Amino acid sequence: MTTFSLNLGSVKARHEDAVDAPALPRSPVQARQLSKRFGANTILDNLDLEIRAGEFVALLGRSGSGKTTLLRALAGLDRISSGTLEVPQARAAVFQEPRLMPWKRAWRNVTLGLKIDHPRQRALAALEEVGLAHRENAWPATLSGGEAQRVALARALVREPQLLLLDEPFAALDALTRIRMHQLILSLWRQHRPSVLLVTHDVDEAVLLADRVLVLEQGRIAADIAITQQRPRSADAPRFQQVRAQLLQLLGVELDTPASAQPETPAAPAPIITPFNFSNFSI
Ligand SMILES: Nc1ncnc2c1ncn2[C@@H]1O[C@H](COP(=O)(O)OP(=O)(O)OP(=O)(O)O)[C@@H](O)[C@H]1O
């Protein structure tokens, strides 16, 4: 049997016996029949999820559908009620708010809680990756929202995560900063290749960034859409808009058709969209 373990870009193979056929690497994130209940409320209901090594997955869902609950379970912040969950040890999370300690300078926030050699150099290297080496000694209160979020990203990077969990990390940023953060996150992902789970409300963000977009509904993954369009992606591309419209429909958002585009003759009945039909759908 051949087994692989991935450690940030370096794949180590261990051959236990001589077999010619290559084995597929085991997905680092595997949830089977995962349930999470809060009292009598079942939020995640026998959910199955797999995220492959180096895969960028976005998770959409209506408000209250359980996205953060799932992310917190993957982060090890909350216990699951039942089922099985496999996640890499090396994982890190970035949330909507940067959660920096105000009494620690930027670089100390980056290595907070880590017992490593040369913490300052390590922090500086991570800050450099997010373009903030010059702010290593800054107090959090003096950072802009985007800078604070980049420090939070550096704090995640310094942990060399195999799984990077992002819970709406761009939601509180202005539109321009958000675009820059999208570029930054893609470039860091390309360089380090962690598996990523990005929770977002923003359908465009999901389709722009991810390899696969999942929709969470009634405690389960109701749609799983592969996005094969090459990056950088354009939101103007017809295929992008097609997937965007489908995702919005799955999320219960009705798009108004412009009056000029309304057909004069009665339209054919709209196709019934069954979420599971989207499995392996790709643009
Ligand atoms: N610690 C908790 N105790 C009780 N109920 C909780 C707890 N955490 C979350 N919930 C409930 O679980 C449900 C899902 O919450 P969650 O935050 O995961 O949803 P979400 O999809 O991330 O929502 P949003 O998009 O609004 O952030 C909600 O009904 C919420 O009230």
The ligand as an SDF file (V2000), in Angstrom:
LIG
                    3D

 31 33  0  0  0  0  0  0  0  0999 V2000
  -23.5690   28.1290   20.7800 N   0  0  0  0  0  0  0  0  0  0  0  0
  -24.8000   28.0530   20.2670 C   0  0  0  0  0  0  0  0  0  0  0  0
  -25.8580   27.7190   21.0430 N   0  0  0  0  0  0  0  0  0  0  0  0
  -27.0960   27.6130   20.5340 C   0  0  0  0  0  0  0  0  0  0  0  0
  -27.3960   27.7990   19.2410 N   0  0  0  0  0  0  0  0  0  0  0  0
  -26.4000   28.1300   18.4130 C   0  0  0  0  0  0  0  0  0  0  0  0
  -25.0620   28.2820   18.8780 C   0  0  0  0  0  0  0  0  0  0  0  0
  -24.2740   28.5920   17.8290 N   0  0  0  0  0  0  0  0  0  0  0  0
  -25.0900   28.6780   16.7480 C   0  0  0  0  0  0  0  0  0  0  0  0
  -26.3600   28.3870   17.1000 N   0  0  0  0  0  0  0  0  0  0  0  0
  -27.5090   28.3400   16.2030 C   0  0  0  0  0  0  0  0  0  0  0  0
  -27.1880   27.5290   15.1110 O   0  0  0  0  0  0  0  0  0  0  0  0
  -27.7690   28.0400   13.9200 C   0  0  0  0  0  0  0  0  0  0  0  0
  -26.7050   28.1920   12.8490 C   0  0  0  0  0  0  0  0  0  0  0  0
  -25.8060   29.2160   13.2350 O   0  0  0  0  0  0  0  0  0  0  0  0
  -24.5270   29.5690   12.3780 P   0  0  0  0  0  0  0  0  0  0  0  0
  -23.8820   30.7530   13.0180 O   0  0  0  0  0  0  0  0  0  0  0  0
  -23.7170   28.3600   12.1870 O   0  0  0  0  0  0  0  0  0  0  0  0
  -25.2090   29.9670   10.9980 O   0  0  0  0  0  0  0  0  0  0  0  0
  -24.5700   30.6960    9.7470 P   0  0  0  0  0  0  0  0  0  0  0  0
  -25.0050   29.9600    8.5530 O   0  0  0  0  0  0  0  0  0  0  0  0
  -23.0950   30.8590    9.9420 O   0  0  0  0  0  0  0  0  0  0  0  0
  -25.3040   32.0840    9.8400 O   0  0  0  0  0  0  0  0  0  0  0  0
  -24.8690   33.5380    9.2870 P   0  0  0  0  0  0  0  0  0  0  0  0
  -24.7760   33.4000    7.8020 O   0  0  0  0  0  0  0  0  0  0  0  0
  -25.9970   34.4100    9.7080 O   0  0  0  0  0  0  0  0  0  0  0  0
  -23.5520   33.8810    9.9190 O   0  0  0  0  0  0  0  0  0  0  0  0
  -28.4550   29.3510   14.2940 C   0  0  0  0  0  0  0  0  0  0  0  0
  -29.8170   29.0950   14.4720 O   0  0  0  0  0  0  0  0  0  0  0  0
  -27.8200   29.6970   15.6180 C   0  0  0  0  0  0  0  0  0  0  0  0
  -28.7120   30.4130   16.4220 O   0  0  0  0  0  0  0  0  0  0  0  0
  1  2  1  0
  2  3  1  0
  2  7  2  0
  3  4  2  0
  4  5  1  0
  5  6  2  0
  6  7  1  0
  6 10  1  0
  7  8  1  0
  8  9  2  0
  9 10  1  0
 10 11  1  0
 11 12  1  0
 11 30  1  0
 12 13  1  0
 13 14  1  0
 13 28  1  0
 14 15  1  0
 15 16  1  0
 16 17  2  0
 16 18  1  0
 16 19  1  0
 19 20  1  0
 20 21  2  0
 20 22  1  0
 20 23  1  0
 23 24  1  0
 24 25  2  0
 24 26  1  0
 24 27  1  0
 28 29  1  0
 28 30  1  0
 30 31  1  0
M  END
$$$$
